[in-house]
Amino acid sequence: MLRTMSTASVFLLDGMLSVGLGCAGALRSAAVGFQHSPAGIFLREFAVQPRTVGAVWPSSSRLARDMASFVPTLGDGLVVELGAGTGTVTKALLDKGMPADRLRVVERCPVFVRHLRQRYPFMDVIEGDAAMLDDLLHDDVPVTTIVSSLPLRSLARETVSAIVGQWRKVLPLGGRVVQFTYALTNGPAEPLPGFVEYESHIIWGNLPPAKVMVFIRTA
């Protein structure tokens, strides 16, 4: 009897150990999968450089689609996306029908750049600083729209001034900037000289809620 119980105990312990090892393996796989997912990459970079990344989580697909809705897909001008991160807004622009050869994606963070080039190998992904935008673009085609996910409110004042100056330099009169912010009651911390706000509304379905603003270059 004791021998039978001992054998049963061994089988029980062996089964429990197998289940435990299986759960541990599944958890390790899930952790590795999250680490290499867009959200995991974004969270890791936020921990390293929070002011530059500006958010703890990538933009939601709903926010990205809303930003893309303000970008005309017809015409010949270039659309420049700034601060593309892991490519949520890039995907929304492509899904809307934006031709890839009209889209220039600019990202400063090398980790995000590598991810974007792997995710969109057919895209022109440019590693560089938005404060030097004119030097990064080597096309003879004019820019008609800038789609910006840059965290303007967390950047230094002189950096924002340099970025907005580049917007004025590459955009013609009537060109537009689509920008979002998590500050629901205010726009950018600093005014945008040469631009007027054309439209804005809040995306409550984003986490956290975000405000999308459209600016038109007037001077």
Secondary structure by P-SEA (a helix, b strand, c coil): caaaaaaaaaaaaaaaaaaaaaaaaaaaaaaaaaaacaaaaaaaaaaaccccccccccccaaaaaaaaccccccccbbbbbccccccaaaaaaaaaccccccbbbbbccaaaaaaaaaacccccccccccccccccccccccccccccccccccccaaaaaaaaaaaaaaccccbbbbbbbcccccccccccccccccccccccccccbbbbbbbbbcc
